[in-house]
Amino acid sequence: VDLCRRIGATYKTVFYPTVSVTHGYAKGSYNSLKLLTYHLRSAFKYFSKWGWIYDAERASLNNRTAPLPAAQSEDVGPTHDGRISE
């Protein structure tokens, strides 16, 4: 998430609702104390860096995120090999 924030501060983000990302560990911290420890440590570091209650920078980035126009959403999408076609 921190990497996404740093990239988003420099580059434009486009919301594309038909794309999904599946995390390889699939809620592993629900079943593993070791992964839960990593998860909590990571969350603590993230919120300590970016803010625990309100994050003005995140709010600003969210407001600048542009949804993909509906007309384009049907013309642009993943190809059979995972690349984005235009």
N, C-alpha and C positions, 0 to 999 in steps of 0.2 A: 504494500500500500504506500509506503514511503517513497518507493521508486516511482510509482504512478503520480504522486504529488509533485515530485521534482521535475518529472517530464512534463506534466500538465502546466507547470509554471512557465515553461518555455514554448511549448507547442500547443496547437489547437486540439481540443478534444471534441469528438463528434459522438453523440449518443446514437447507437444503432441497435434498436430493440430486438431484432431477430437473431442477433449473435449471442451466444452464451459461451462461458468458459467453465470448464469443470476442473476443480483442483484435484490433483492426484491422490491426496491423502483423505479426501472425502470425510471430513469431520473426525479425523483420527484422534483429535484431542478429547473427544467424548469417551473414548475407550482406552486411552493410554495416558497414564500419569506423566510419563516423560514428555509426550507431545503437548499435554495440557500445560506443563511447566514452561515449555518453549512458547506456547500461545500466550500465556499470561505475561511472561517476561517481555515478549514482543509488544503486546498491547501497552504495557507500562512505559516502555521506551518511546513508543509512538505518541501517546498522549502527553508524556512529559515534554516531548519536543514540540508538539503542535498545539497543545492546549487541552485541558480536561473538560471544561464547560462549554465555552463558545470559541469558535475558531473563525475569525474574520476572513482570513485568507482562503479557507475552504469554502466559505459562503460566497466569496467573490468568484472563485473558480467554478463553483456550481452554477452561478448566474451566467457565466460566459460559455458554458457548455451548450453547443448548438445541436438541436435535434436534426436528424437527416430529413429533408423534405419528403413528404409522402410520395410525390411523383418519382423521386429518385430511389426510394427504398425498394421498389420492384425491379429496377434496372441494375442495381448494384448488389452483389451478394457473393457468398463463397462459391467457388467452383468445386468440382469433384475432388480435386487434390488439395483443397484448403486455401488456395490463393483467392484474393479478392478480385472479382472481375468488374470492369467498368464499361 
